[in-house]
């Protein structure tokens, strides 16, 4: 598994007009068909997992490329357009309550593609964990409200999901290739328009000790931790010696009271004895607040520091065109756009639609 990127977009209300959405569906189907025919369904999943390509694809379809609706409308168009028997790709999930249908829809995909039951269960697990990691392990203040799971006939998959705060939406991309871990550096590129000042990132390499200590705390009967969960100030941990400490700026006031339900879930986790952090995160009922509390206690009591840096970068996955934060990977960028351009030219749609799509792509570039 590899989380391949994050994009942050302004939060806009409204929806695409019906006439526009119908055109988007037709063009999305034609472009996908061309890519799958020329490069295979695996390549299409790779393209979906690249934030810049996805943004260009949305622009080509005709939607406002700088809007939060880019994600939901483009994924919605793909879900309507893609036929498993024709394109070799199945789309599960969606926006809001539709995202909850992903597990059942993945089972339907398993039947369509004749996948073994154990493979289907792994796919359902991947869908759930991708959502949970971005909601609970990367605590950036964006609440997930959209989750789309794309899978092909061989069981490869990509996830495009989105979270929002009061002003912005942030998009997360995942890819099943080169799978290593759901909870340690799962992304290869993260990009957005802004970075938050304080983000608990338990997936960072720097959080490795904090992950290990969190598991140890749970396996060693969390009952003895109950007194810490009620403390709100650093002075309640260290008393008068507080002035001697180099205080972490991210938690002078603590938020680790997980309540009775949180303690109940920790006891459940203790009974299950998770072997590693992924197994801990995978336990149903262990959410952001509990993971955050364990991270804080791991750092304050045992010195196992977690990362508090926003993993998002300030540009698209291919690099910023102005060289910030890193120079654009022109070879990768051009290759991605060339695939999209060729697919548009080969798409079986009316010439007028084709020319308009190519024009929008040039405007995006």
C-alpha positions as CSV (number, residue, x, y, z in Angstrom):
1,X,0.0,0.0,0.0
2,X,1.2,3.5,-0.7
3,X,-0.5,6.7,0.0
4,X,0.6,8.7,-3.0
5,X,-0.6,12.2,-2.3
6,X,-2.8,14.9,-0.7
7,X,-4.3,17.9,-2.3
8,X,-6.0,20.8,-0.5
9,X,-8.8,22.8,-2.2
10,X,-11.1,25.7,-1.3
11,X,-14.5,24.4,0.1
12,X,-17.2,25.3,-2.4
13,X,-20.9,24.6,-2.1
14,X,-23.3,23.6,-5.0
15,X,-23.1,20.8,-7.5
16,X,-22.4,20.3,-11.2
17,X,-25.4,21.0,-13.5
18,X,-27.0,17.9,-14.9
19,X,-26.1,18.7,-18.5
20,X,-22.4,19.1,-17.4
21,X,-22.4,15.9,-15.3
22,X,-23.8,13.9,-18.2
23,X,-21.0,15.1,-20.5
24,X,-18.4,14.4,-17.8
25,X,-19.7,10.8,-17.5
26,X,-19.4,10.3,-21.2
27,X,-16.0,11.8,-21.5
28,X,-14.7,10.0,-18.3
29,X,-15.8,6.7,-19.8
30,X,-14.1,7.4,-23.1
31,X,-10.8,8.5,-21.6
32,X,-10.7,5.6,-19.2
33,X,-11.4,3.1,-22.0
34,X,-8.6,4.5,-24.1
35,X,-6.1,4.4,-21.1
36,X,-7.1,0.8,-20.2
37,X,-6.9,-0.3,-23.8
38,X,-3.4,1.2,-24.3
39,X,-1.8,0.8,-20.9
40,X,-4.0,-1.5,-18.8
41,X,-6.2,-1.0,-15.8
42,X,-3.2,-0.9,-13.4
43,X,-1.9,2.2,-15.2
44,X,-5.3,3.9,-14.8
45,X,-5.1,3.2,-11.0
46,X,-1.6,4.7,-10.9
47,X,-2.9,7.8,-12.7
48,X,-5.8,8.2,-10.2
49,X,-3.3,8.0,-7.4
50,X,-1.3,11.0,-8.7
51,X,-2.9,14.3,-7.4
52,X,-1.7,16.4,-10.4
53,X,-3.0,13.9,-13.0
54,X,-6.3,13.7,-11.2
55,X,-6.6,17.5,-11.1
56,X,-5.8,17.7,-14.9
57,X,-8.3,14.9,-15.5
58,X,-11.0,16.8,-13.7
59,X,-10.2,19.9,-15.7
60,X,-10.4,18.0,-18.9
61,X,-13.9,16.7,-17.9
62,X,-15.0,20.3,-17.6
63,X,-15.3,20.9,-13.9
64,X,-14.0,23.8,-11.8
65,X,-10.4,22.5,-11.3
66,X,-9.8,24.7,-8.1
67,X,-13.0,23.6,-6.2
68,X,-13.5,21.0,-3.5
69,X,-16.2,19.6,-5.8
70,X,-13.5,18.5,-8.2
71,X,-13.0,15.3,-6.1
72,X,-16.6,14.3,-5.5
73,X,-17.9,15.2,-9.0
74,X,-15.1,13.5,-10.9
75,X,-15.3,10.4,-8.7
76,X,-19.1,10.4,-9.2
77,X,-18.8,10.7,-12.9
78,X,-16.3,7.7,-12.9
79,X,-18.6,5.6,-10.8
80,X,-21.5,6.1,-13.3
81,X,-19.2,5.8,-16.4
82,X,-17.1,2.8,-15.6
83,X,-18.5,-0.7,-16.4
84,X,-16.5,-3.5,-14.8
85,X,-17.0,-5.9,-17.8
86,X,-15.9,-3.2,-20.2
87,X,-13.2,-1.2,-18.4
88,X,-12.0,-3.8,-15.9
89,X,-12.5,-1.4,-13.0
90,X,-15.1,-1.2,-10.3
91,X,-15.8,1.9,-8.2
92,X,-17.1,1.5,-4.6
93,X,-18.1,4.2,-2.1
94,X,-18.6,7.9,-2.7
95,X,-19.7,11.0,-0.9
96,X,-21.4,11.1,2.6
97,X,-23.6,8.1,3.3
98,X,-22.6,6.5,0.0
99,X,-19.1,6.0,1.4
100,X,-20.6,3.6,3.9
101,X,-21.7,1.3,1.0
102,X,-18.0,0.6,0.1
103,X,-17.8,-2.8,1.9
104,X,-20.9,-4.2,0.3
105,X,-19.9,-2.8,-3.1
106,X,-16.5,-4.3,-2.8
107,X,-18.2,-7.7,-2.3
108,X,-20.2,-7.1,-5.4
109,X,-16.9,-6.3,-7.3
110,X,-15.5,-9.6,-6.0
111,X,-18.4,-11.5,-7.5
112,X,-18.1,-9.6,-10.8
113,X,-14.3,-10.3,-11.0
114,X,-14.5,-13.8,-9.5
115,X,-12.1,-12.9,-6.8
116,X,-11.5,-15.4,-3.9
117,X,-13.2,-14.6,-0.6
118,X,-10.0,-14.0,1.2
119,X,-9.0,-11.4,-1.4
120,X,-12.3,-9.7,-1.0
121,X,-11.8,-9.5,2.7
122,X,-8.4,-8.0,2.3
123,X,-9.8,-5.4,-0.1
124,X,-12.5,-4.5,2.4
125,X,-9.8,-4.2,5.1
126,X,-7.8,-1.9,2.8
127,X,-10.7,0.4,2.2
128,X,-11.5,0.6,5.9
129,X,-7.8,1.2,6.9
130,X,-7.2,3.8,4.3
131,X,-10.1,5.8,5.7
132,X,-9.2,5.3,9.3
133,X,-5.5,6.2,8.9
134,X,-6.3,9.5,7.3
135,X,-9.0,10.2,9.9
136,X,-7.2,9.0,13.1
137,X,-3.5,8.6,12.5
138,X,-3.0,11.8,10.6
139,X,-4.9,14.3,12.7
140,X,-4.8,17.4,10.5
141,X,-8.3,18.8,11.3
142,X,-10.0,17.5,8.2
143,X,-13.0,15.2,8.7
144,X,-13.4,12.6,6.0
145,X,-16.7,12.9,4.1
146,X,-15.8,11.2,0.8
147,X,-14.2,7.8,0.1
148,X,-14.0,6.2,-3.3
149,X,-12.3,2.8,-3.7
150,X,-11.3,1.8,-7.2
151,X,-10.3,-1.8,-7.9
152,X,-9.4,-3.8,-11.0
153,X,-10.0,-7.4,-12.0
154,X,-6.7,-8.5,-10.4
155,X,-7.5,-7.0,-7.0
156,X,-5.3,-3.9,-7.4
157,X,-6.8,-0.8,-5.9
158,X,-6.5,3.0,-5.5
159,X,-8.3,5.2,-3.1
160,X,-9.4,8.9,-3.6
161,X,-10.9,10.4,-0.5
162,X,-11.5,13.8,0.9
163,X,-11.8,15.6,4.2
164,X,-12.9,19.1,5.1
165,X,-12.6,21.7,7.8
166,X,-14.5,25.0,8.0
167,X,-12.8,26.5,5.0
168,X,-10.9,23.9,3.0
169,X,-11.1,20.4,1.7
170,X,-8.0,18.1,1.6
171,X,-7.7,15.2,-0.8
172,X,-5.9,12.0,-0.1
173,X,-4.6,9.5,-2.7
174,X,-3.7,5.8,-2.0
175,X,-2.3,3.1,-4.2
176,X,-2.0,-0.6,-3.5
177,X,1.3,-1.2,-5.4
178,X,4.5,-1.5,-3.4
179,X,2.5,-2.2,-0.2
180,X,4.5,-2.0,3.0
181,X,2.5,-0.7,5.9
182,X,-0.7,1.3,6.5
183,X,0.8,3.1,9.5
184,X,4.4,4.0,8.5
185,X,5.2,6.5,5.7
186,X,2.4,5.3,3.5
187,X,2.7,8.2,1.1
188,X,5.2,9.1,-1.6
189,X,4.0,12.6,-2.3
190,X,1.7,14.9,-0.4
191,X,0.5,18.3,-1.9
192,X,-1.9,21.1,-1.0
193,X,-2.4,24.8,-1.0
194,X,-1.7,25.2,2.7
195,X,-0.1,23.5,5.7
196,X,-1.6,23.4,9.2
197,X,0.6,24.5,12.1
198,X,0.2,21.5,14.4
199,X,-0.7,18.0,13.0
200,X,-0.2,14.8,14.8
201,X,1.2,12.4,12.2
202,X,1.5,8.9,13.6
203,X,2.4,7.6,10.2
204,X,5.7,9.6,10.1
205,X,9.0,7.8,10.4
206,X,9.7,10.1,13.4
207,X,6.7,8.6,15.2
208,X,8.1,5.1,15.2
209,X,8.9,5.0,18.9
210,X,5.6,6.6,19.8
211,X,3.8,3.9,17.8
212,X,5.8,1.2,19.6
213,X,5.2,2.8,23.0
214,X,1.5,3.2,22.4
215,X,1.2,-0.5,21.7
216,X,3.2,-1.3,24.8
217,X,1.0,0.9,26.9
218,X,-2.1,-1.0,25.7
219,X,-0.6,-4.5,26.1
220,X,0.5,-3.7,29.7
221,X,-3.0,-3.3,31.0
222,X,-4.1,0.3,30.4
223,X,-6.0,0.4,33.8
224,X,-2.9,2.1,35.3
225,X,-3.2,4.9,32.7
226,X,-6.7,6.0,33.8
227,X,-5.3,8.6,36.2
228,X,-3.4,10.3,33.4
229,X,-6.4,10.6,31.2
230,X,-8.1,13.1,33.6
231,X,-5.1,15.5,33.7
232,X,-5.3,18.6,31.6
233,X,-2.1,20.6,32.4
234,X,1.6,19.7,32.1
235,X,2.0,20.8,35.7
236,X,-0.2,17.9,36.7
237,X,2.4,15.5,35.3
238,X,5.5,17.3,36.5
239,X,4.6,19.6,39.3
240,X,7.0,22.4,40.1
241,X,9.6,21.0,37.9
242,X,7.7,22.2,34.9
243,X,10.0,25.3,34.4
244,X,13.0,23.0,33.9
245,X,11.3,21.4,30.9
246,X,11.6,22.4,27.3
247,X,7.9,22.5,26.7
248,X,6.5,21.1,23.4
249,X,4.5,23.9,21.8
250,X,1.8,21.5,20.6
251,X,0.4,20.5,24.0
252,X,0.8,23.0,26.9
253,X,-2.9,22.2,27.6
254,X,-3.7,18.5,27.2
255,X,-6.7,16.8,25.6
256,X,-6.3,13.3,26.7
257,X,-9.6,12.6,28.7
258,X,-10.9,9.7,26.6
259,X,-13.9,9.1,28.8
260,X,-15.5,5.8,29.9
261,X,-16.0,4.6,26.4
262,X,-12.4,5.2,25.6
263,X,-11.3,3.3,28.6
264,X,-13.6,0.5,27.6
265,X,-12.0,0.3,24.2
266,X,-8.5,0.3,25.7
267,X,-9.5,-2.6,27.9
268,X,-10.9,-4.4,24.8
269,X,-7.6,-3.7,23.0
270,X,-5.7,-5.1,26.0
271,X,-7.6,-8.3,25.8
272,X,-6.8,-8.6,22.1
273,X,-3.1,-7.9,22.7
274,X,-2.2,-6.2,19.3
275,X,1.2,-7.2,18.0
276,X,1.9,-3.9,16.4
277,X,0.5,-0.4,15.8
278,X,-1.5,-1.4,12.7
279,X,-3.3,-4.1,14.6
280,X,-4.1,-1.5,17.3
281,X,-5.4,1.1,14.8
282,X,-7.5,-1.7,13.1
283,X,-9.5,-2.4,16.3
284,X,-13.0,-1.0,15.8
285,X,-13.7,1.7,18.4
286,X,-10.1,2.8,18.7
287,X,-10.4,6.3,17.3
288,X,-8.5,9.6,16.9
289,X,-9.0,10.7,20.6
290,X,-7.6,7.4,22.0
291,X,-4.6,7.4,19.6
292,X,-3.8,11.0,20.4
293,X,-4.0,10.3,24.1
294,X,-1.6,7.4,23.8
295,X,0.8,9.5,21.7
296,X,0.8,12.3,24.3
297,X,1.4,9.9,27.2
298,X,4.1,8.1,25.2
299,X,5.9,11.4,24.8
300,X,5.3,12.9,28.2
301,X,6.1,9.9,30.3
302,X,8.5,7.9,28.2
303,X,10.0,10.4,25.9
304,X,8.8,8.6,22.8
305,X,8.1,11.6,20.5
306,X,5.6,11.7,17.7
307,X,5.7,13.9,14.7
308,X,3.7,17.1,14.9
309,X,4.5,18.3,11.4
310,X,1.9,18.5,8.7
311,X,2.9,15.9,6.1
312,X,1.2,17.9,3.3
313,X,3.4,19.9,0.9
314,X,2.7,23.1,-0.8
315,X,2.4,21.9,-4.4
316,X,1.2,19.1,-6.6
317,X,2.8,15.7,-6.6
318,X,5.0,16.4,-9.6
319,X,6.6,19.4,-7.8
320,X,6.0,23.1,-7.8
321,X,6.4,24.8,-11.2
322,X,8.2,27.7,-9.4
323,X,10.5,25.2,-7.7
324,X,8.9,25.4,-4.3
325,X,9.0,23.2,-2.2
326,X,11.0,21.1,-4.7
327,X,11.7,21.4,-8.4
328,X,9.1,20.0,-10.7
329,X,9.9,16.5,-12.0
330,X,9.4,17.5,-15.6
331,X,9.9,14.0,-17.0
332,X,7.2,12.5,-14.8
333,X,4.9,15.5,-15.2
334,X,5.2,15.4,-19.0
335,X,4.7,11.6,-19.2
336,X,1.5,11.9,-17.1
337,X,0.0,14.7,-19.2
338,X,1.0,12.9,-22.4
339,X,-1.0,9.8,-21.3
340,X,-4.0,12.0,-20.6
341,X,-3.7,13.9,-23.9
342,X,-3.4,10.7,-25.9
343,X,-6.4,9.2,-24.1
344,X,-8.5,12.3,-24.9
345,X,-7.5,12.0,-28.6
346,X,-8.3,8.3,-28.7
347,X,-11.6,8.6,-26.7
348,X,-14.7,7.6,-28.7
349,X,-16.6,10.9,-28.2
350,X,-17.8,13.6,-30.6
351,X,-15.0,15.8,-32.1
352,X,-16.5,18.9,-30.5
353,X,-16.2,17.3,-27.1
354,X,-12.7,16.1,-27.8
355,X,-11.4,19.5,-29.0
356,X,-13.0,21.2,-26.0
357,X,-11.3,18.7,-23.6
358,X,-7.9,19.2,-25.2
359,X,-8.4,23.0,-25.0
360,X,-9.2,22.7,-21.2
361,X,-6.1,20.6,-20.7
362,X,-3.9,23.2,-22.3
363,X,-5.5,25.9,-20.1
364,X,-4.8,23.8,-17.1
365,X,-1.1,23.5,-18.1
